[in-house]
Amino acid sequence: MRIRRILAAVIATAALAGLGLTGAATATATATATAQGAPTYVTPSECKQGGGTVDLANNLCKGGMHNGEKID
């Protein structure tokens, strides 16, 4: 009888721990998706410092670390 109680407590603890990890993974995935979906802007100097060139006709940074990001 005592073993059953201990086993039930261990299973309940493991289940709750699993839910906590699942919730944390979901929150992390949501935060990552939100960060990736948001448009990013760089200044012309940030574009140049990142190795890119400023395309003012299209307001984009071409090449380098900020390739494809909009110029603010």
N, C-alpha and C positions, 0 to 999 in steps of 0.2 A: 504494500500500500504506500509506504514511504517513497519507494523508488518511482512509483507512478507520479506522485506529486512533484518530485524533483525533475523527472523527465518532462512533465507538462510545463514546469517553470522554464526549463532550458529551451524547449521548443517555442514557448511564447516570447522569450527574450530574443531568440534568433529571428523570429518573424518580425518583431518590432525593429530590430537592428536592420533587417533587410529592407523594410519600408523606409527607414531613414536614409539608407544609402540610395535607394531608388529615387526618393524625393530630391536628394542632393544632385544626383546625376541629371534629373529632369530640369532642375533649376539652372545647372551649368549649361546644358544644351540650349535652353531658352535664352540665356544671357549671350551665349555665343552667336546664336542665330540673329538676335537683335543687333548685336554689334556688327555683324557682317552685312545686314540689310540696310543699315543706316549709311546715307551718303557721306563721304569724307571730303573735306576741303583742306587744301594746303595753300600757303602763301607762295608767291613766285620765288622768294628766297629759299623756302623749304624745298621746293621742287628742284632748284639748282643745286642745293647742298646735297640732295639725295641722288645726284647724278643725272637728272632729267633736264629737259628743255621746256620752256614755257611756250605753249601754243595759245596766244591770246585770241586768235580768230575763233577757236572752239572752247576757250576757257578750260583747257586740259593741260595736265603735266604729261609730257611724252617721254617714255623711257625712265630708267633709273628706279629708285626705291618706291616712288609715288606714281608709277605709270598708270595712267587712266583716271587719276583722281582729279576732281574739279579744282580750279584755281579760285580762290576767294579774294 
